[in-house]
Structure formats: C-alpha cells, structure tokens
Amino acid sequence: MLDKENLSKLIPDGLKETREALLSKAEESTQQLKDYFSNLGSSLNDGAKEKAIQYSNELIQLAPLIEDVGYRTTGISISIALPPSINFHFENFKEISAEKRNEIIQQHADKELFGVIVKALVTADEFQSKLNLGNFKLGSIDLGIGLPPSVNILLVPKT
C-alpha cells in the first residue's frame, strides 16, 4: 500500500522540499475527496437509499407471489455504496405456462413491481434458454435494484 511513509521512500532525498510539498498536497487532496464523497453520500444519496429500501421491502413482500410463477428467491445481497444497491438472486424451480403466469400477473395487477420483476425474470430465462450452454446450466438470475438497475444471469458448471 502506498501511504505517506512508502511514498516518501520513493522520492529521492535531494528533492526533500518537493517531496514534502507533494506528500502534503496528496494528503490534502485525499482528505478533500473523502470529505466530498462523505457529504455526497449523506445528502444526494438519501433519496436513492430510501428508494432502494422501498423497492427491496416491496420485493421481499412479493417473494411468495414470485414463487407462484416458478421463481424462488435464493438470496439477497446488499451493497452499501454510492449509490446503494440490492441484488435479489432467483432460481427457476418449476415451469409455469405463459397463460398461467399471465393469469397470476393479472390477479395482482395492483402490484406494479410484481409484473415488472416477473417479466424481467422470464426475459432472462428465455435469453439463457437460447444459449448453447455446453457444460453449463442456469445457476441464478440476479436482479439488481440500484442505479442503474440490472439483470444478470449466472451460469454454473453442470454437476
């Protein structure tokens, strides 16, 4: 790790004044960046954090309905970062006909996020089914709630 002591060793003694000035500037810049991102995280990100928490709580409550359409939540990963994100990991554990799936979505039309999540899961599942997976199989479909939202497919070796 390059800290002040290690950086000091890299600059020759003949440039002692320059070395001290450079190290002082580097330390000052580092502190300014820390302060900036610390302030940014506490002000600008409050809205993003609250939205991520709201969507995550809603998605957790939707887990039983999502299972009704054939996808089980296998885990939740939370990233406390700028911006925060929460990843839900799903597996397709049973096949449901498109008609039955649409019927369930229509029954819960008041839960807008439910329809969006199911469509994302089905789209990802259909995408991976068109891949020539060889010695791999679908491990999980991961939905990221954050900025930007994401859908990832994890392929794992067949056992």
C-alpha positions as CSV (number, residue, x, y, z in Angstrom):
1,M,0.0,0.0,0.0
2,L,1.3,3.5,-0.8
3,D,0.9,5.6,2.3
4,K,2.8,8.7,3.2
5,E,5.8,6.8,4.5
6,N,6.1,4.5,1.5
7,L,5.6,7.4,-1.0
8,S,8.3,9.3,0.9
9,K,10.8,6.5,0.3
10,L,10.1,6.7,-3.5
11,I,11.2,10.3,-3.8
12,P,15.0,11.0,-3.5
13,D,16.3,12.9,-0.5
14,G,17.7,15.6,-2.8
15,L,14.2,16.6,-3.5
16,K,13.2,16.8,0.2
17,E,11.3,20.1,0.0
18,T,9.5,19.0,-3.2
19,R,8.8,15.6,-1.6
20,E,7.2,17.2,1.5
21,A,5.1,19.6,-0.6
22,L,3.9,16.7,-2.9
23,L,3.1,14.5,0.0
24,S,1.2,17.3,1.8
25,K,-0.8,18.0,-1.4
26,A,-1.6,14.3,-1.9
27,E,-2.7,14.1,1.7
28,E,-4.8,17.2,1.4
29,S,-6.4,16.0,-1.9
30,T,-7.2,12.6,-0.4
31,Q,-8.9,14.2,2.5
32,Q,-10.9,16.5,0.2
33,L,-12.1,13.5,-1.8
34,K,-13.1,11.7,1.4
35,D,-15.0,14.8,2.6
36,Y,-16.7,15.3,-0.7
37,F,-17.9,11.7,-1.1
38,S,-18.8,11.6,2.6
39,N,-21.0,14.6,2.1
40,L,-22.3,13.4,-1.2
41,G,-23.3,10.1,0.3
42,S,-25.2,11.7,3.2
43,S,-27.1,14.3,1.1
44,L,-27.6,13.3,-2.5
45,N,-27.8,9.6,-1.8
46,D,-30.5,9.8,0.9
47,G,-33.3,9.7,-1.8
48,A,-31.6,6.8,-3.7
49,K,-31.1,4.9,-0.4
50,E,-34.8,5.4,0.5
51,K,-35.9,4.2,-3.0
52,A,-33.7,1.2,-2.9
53,I,-35.0,0.3,0.6
54,Q,-38.6,0.9,-0.5
55,Y,-38.2,-1.4,-3.6
56,S,-36.4,-4.0,-1.6
57,N,-39.0,-4.2,1.0
58,E,-41.7,-4.4,-1.6
59,L,-39.8,-7.2,-3.4
60,I,-39.3,-9.1,-0.2
61,Q,-43.0,-9.0,0.3
62,L,-43.6,-10.2,-3.2
63,A,-41.4,-13.3,-2.8
64,P,-44.3,-15.7,-2.2
65,L,-46.1,-14.4,-5.4
66,I,-42.9,-14.7,-7.4
67,E,-42.7,-18.3,-6.3
68,D,-46.2,-18.8,-7.6
69,V,-44.8,-18.1,-11.1
70,G,-41.9,-20.5,-10.7
71,Y,-39.0,-18.4,-9.3
72,R,-37.6,-18.8,-5.8
73,T,-35.5,-16.2,-4.0
74,T,-32.3,-17.9,-3.2
75,G,-30.5,-14.9,-1.6
76,I,-30.3,-11.2,-1.2
77,S,-27.0,-9.2,-1.5
78,I,-26.9,-5.7,-0.2
79,S,-24.2,-3.2,-1.3
80,I,-23.8,-0.2,1.0
81,A,-22.1,2.0,-1.6
82,L,-22.5,5.1,-3.7
83,P,-25.2,4.5,-4.9
84,P,-26.5,1.7,-2.8
85,S,-27.8,-1.4,-4.5
86,I,-29.6,-4.6,-3.5
87,N,-29.4,-7.8,-5.6
88,F,-32.0,-10.5,-5.4
89,H,-30.9,-13.9,-6.6
90,F,-33.6,-16.2,-8.1
91,E,-33.8,-19.7,-9.4
92,N,-36.4,-21.1,-11.8
93,F,-37.6,-24.1,-9.7
94,K,-40.7,-25.0,-11.7
95,E,-42.1,-24.5,-15.1
96,I,-45.3,-22.5,-15.4
97,S,-47.2,-21.9,-18.6
98,A,-47.3,-18.4,-20.1
99,E,-51.0,-18.4,-19.7
100,K,-50.9,-19.4,-16.0
101,R,-48.2,-16.8,-15.4
102,N,-50.2,-14.0,-17.1
103,E,-53.2,-15.0,-15.1
104,I,-51.3,-14.6,-11.9
105,I,-49.9,-11.3,-13.0
106,Q,-53.4,-10.1,-13.8
107,Q,-54.7,-11.2,-10.4
108,H,-52.1,-8.9,-8.9
109,A,-52.2,-6.0,-11.3
110,D,-52.2,-3.6,-8.4
111,K,-48.6,-4.6,-7.6
112,E,-46.8,-2.9,-10.5
113,L,-43.4,-4.1,-9.4
114,F,-44.5,-7.7,-9.4
115,G,-45.3,-7.6,-13.1
116,V,-42.0,-5.9,-13.9
117,I,-40.0,-8.4,-11.9
118,V,-41.7,-11.4,-13.4
119,K,-41.2,-10.1,-16.9
120,A,-37.5,-9.5,-16.2
121,L,-37.1,-13.0,-14.8
122,V,-38.9,-14.6,-17.8
123,T,-36.9,-12.5,-20.3
124,A,-33.6,-13.5,-18.7
125,D,-34.7,-17.2,-18.5
126,E,-35.8,-17.1,-22.2
127,F,-32.5,-15.5,-23.1
128,Q,-30.4,-18.1,-21.4
129,S,-32.5,-20.9,-22.9
130,K,-31.4,-19.8,-26.4
131,L,-27.7,-20.0,-25.5
132,N,-25.6,-23.1,-26.3
133,L,-24.6,-23.8,-22.7
134,G,-22.5,-26.9,-23.3
135,N,-21.3,-28.0,-19.8
136,F,-23.1,-25.2,-18.1
137,K,-26.6,-24.7,-16.7
138,L,-28.5,-21.7,-15.3
139,G,-27.4,-21.1,-11.7
140,S,-29.4,-18.0,-10.9
141,I,-31.0,-14.9,-12.3
142,D,-29.9,-11.8,-10.3
143,L,-32.0,-8.6,-10.2
144,G,-30.1,-5.5,-9.1
145,I,-32.1,-2.7,-7.6
146,G,-30.0,0.4,-7.7
147,L,-28.7,2.9,-10.2
148,P,-28.7,1.6,-12.8
149,P,-31.0,-1.4,-12.3
150,S,-29.6,-4.7,-13.7
151,V,-30.4,-8.2,-14.6
152,N,-27.6,-10.8,-14.6
153,I,-27.6,-14.5,-15.4
154,L,-25.2,-16.8,-13.6
155,L,-24.2,-19.9,-15.4
156,V,-22.6,-22.7,-13.4
157,P,-21.0,-26.0,-14.4
158,K,-23.2,-29.0,-14.7
159,T,-22.5,-31.5,-11.9
